[in-house]
Amino acid sequence: MTTTGVTAALVTLLPAPVSPGAAVSPVAAAPPVAASAPAPVVPAPAAFAAPAIPAAFRPADRVAAPAVETVPAVVETVSTPVVPVAASSTALSKALGKVGAPYRWGATGPNAFDCSGLVTWAYKGVGVSLPRTSRAMSQVGAPVAKANLQPGDLVFFYRPVSHVGIYIGNGKMVHASSRKSPVKISDISHMKFNSARRV
């Protein structure tokens, strides 16, 4: 096909030019556009249906968990026990009961005593075992300062220790003193104080 033929074919395909002022065919004109199109109607969704719960998991069909047993708090009333008389106080009372008993060297009672014999006898009566000599006794129990003496404490005299008595308070003691005197009460200041122990 020649160039002239192609041009002629194109001319036949193109619409004819419209001269100014000429009326446009309604077929050729674009269809009018509506001012506003109505919104499409969307149907409301169906109500949500909960999925079916298997029978094994339904609350009514489940086995109830065992109830946790609540143990009530037990309020125990503890009565204050009666404090028994200290062994040392009882031993002191036993020794005081022997005031007037004769002194005899090496005697451990119950009718005659030497100094350590009186102490061992009095404490043995309350279940406390003490060494036989005053020097050995001065190493048992807990040391006590002279200013802190309490009734029932053991008081020792001389250096080295060679005498023992049981303190009764107010600077006094009960002891089996010597061959010249029976078991008696004396002031601890009448002998050379060495030490004291609490058993």
Buried (B, 14 or more C-beta within 10 A) or exposed (E): EEEEEEEEEEEEEEEEEEEEEEEEEEEEEEEEEEEEEEEEEEEEEEEEEEEEEEEEEEEEEEEEEEEEEEEEEEEEEEEEEEEEEBBBBBBBBBBBEBEEBBBBEEBBBEEBBBBBBBBBBBBBBBEBEBBBBBBEBBEBBEEBEBEEBBBBBBBBBEEEBBBBBBBBEEEBBBBBBEEEEBBBBBEBEEBEBBBBBBB
